[in-house]
Amino acid sequence: MRIARAPSCRALPVFVAANVVFGIFMPTMARAGPPFRTDDPEPVDHQHIEMFVYSDGAHVRGETSGGALAVDFNYGAAPNLQLHVGPSTAFDATPGAPFHLGLGDTELGVKYRFLQEDKNGATPMASFYPLLELSTGSQQRGLGEGYVRAFLPLWVEKNFGDWVTYGGGGYWLNDNSRFGGRNYLYAGWTLQRKVTSNLSLGGELFFQTAGSVQLPTNLPSPDNLGFNLGGIYDLDEHNHLLASAGRGLLNARQTNLFSWYLAWQLTY
């Protein structure tokens, strides 16, 4: 899932039609809790499976890039413990350059819930969800970061009837002198409401410190403050549609002029 990644765009018309609703962003940003970047602390139930098939992307000045077709696969390996793997294909579109499409980076993770929510009290749910992003995509073609990265976040959640709020943040181990990567912080918060028995709507606000430097000057890239609005629609017990879209509120031309995410979720 998903906090810093290169801007994304789709040149193929079929992809554009499928893409216009979900968000991943700059080269220092990974995905999180669909349909938002900010994750929640709830793991998949024991011996249950959750799978997201999604497409996402972000546009900045002079470039659009993201996930052409990606999969988030989560398995409840034990009570309060979720295993995660996320292979992907990626795309990158830059005016005046060839359109690139191919294998993207791969995400591995383990979510452990160490605190259960007290439904009648003030105690929230809380989890630790370390992620490792493997460099399986081509950095030269704009389809990957070019090096292994890790994210160490804490997430909390509280439910209030039809409302749920969750968020938190953590530290990205992203330092790499060859490609200009630097360690950075991510924080975000989401508010969501169940509008009908099948539909939930919500939004998030997130902030990310500079995750790279501009070579050869070594000047830091801009900080990234932005938002997403989105929702989840339950087709039935096992099939769900998810979508979100948003943009940056700070340094948007360099970080996030527009971003989107569109997914089908299967639970069983």
Salt bridges, closest charged atoms under 4 A:
ASP39 OD1 - LYS111 NZ 3.73
ASP40 OD1 - LYS111 NZ 3.83
ASP56 OD2 - ARG31 NE 3.86
GLU107 OE1 - ARG2 NE 3.29
GLU107 OE1 - HIS84 NE2 2.98
GLU117 OE1 - LYS119 NZ 3.35
GLU117 OE2 - LYS158 NZ 3.12
GLU133 OE2 - ARG149 NH2 2.81
ASP234 OD1 - HIS240 ND1 2.72
GLU237 OE1 - HIS238 NE2 3.94
